[in-house]
C-alpha cells in the first residue's frame, strides 16, 4: 500500500498527488512513468512521474479525471492509501548533447512536459517552453514552467489567457525567424504533436514526441501500447512502455495512433458512468 502524502487540484479536472514511494523516487528520471492501481479490484493505469523528492521518498503524479479509475483515484484523500505503485517504467528522456531545447506542451500533457523542462534547466541547457490550452480555466503549471524556462509562451485557443492561437504559432515564428534548436520535444494530444512534428520537419529540426497509448502491463507483453514507425522505408512495430515513451516524431504513424486511441472511447464512457453512479449511491 502506498500513502497519499498530499493532494491538490490544478483545475476543475486535473489533480496533483504526492505519493510515498521511496524506491520509485530514488530511481525515477524525467520522462519515465509509473503504473498504479487504486484498489485490489482496480485497473492498471500509467501516469507520468511529474516530480520526485528523494529525501522525502515521494513521487508526484498529475492526472486528469476522465474515466472510472481516475474518478476513484480522485475520491482518495491525503492520508489514505492506493494499492499498487510500480515503476519507474519506460526510458528516460535523452538529454546528452542538447544545449538548447524547445519544450511544447498541450493541455494535461504539460504535466509530462514540465519535469522534462526542469531536467534540461537543471543541466544548464537553454529552455524555451510553449504551453497551450483550450481556455484560461484549464491552464496549469504556468509558474513551474516560468521557473525552469529562459522564455515561456502561453497560448489559448480562444485567447482568454496569454496569446490566442495554437502552440505551432510561436514555434513557427521562431523557426521562420532563423532560431535554431538542438531538439524540439512535444507532449500533448496526438493531433497537436502531429502538427508540431510537421512544423519542425519543415525546418529540419529534430523532434521527439512522448507517446501515451493504451497500456496494461507496462512490460511490452500485452501489446496494447504498440505503435507503428516508418523507418528507412519499412514499417516497424514498437511498444511505448518499453521502447518509449519518447520516439522520433518524424517516424511515428500518427493517423494510426489516433485511430487506435478511439477504440476504447465507448468503454471509457461506460466506466465513467458506472463510477458516477457508484459515487452517487454512496
Helices and strands as residue ranges (DSSP letters): E 2-9, E 14-20, H 22-27, E 33-37, E 45-53, E 58-64, H 68-75, E 81-82, E 84-89, E 100-106, G 107-109, H 110-122, E 126-133, G 136-138, H 142-148, E 151-156, E 163-164, H 168-176, E 183-187, H 190-202, E 207-210, E 226-231, E 234-239, H 240-243, E 246-248, H 254-261, G 262-264, H 265-281
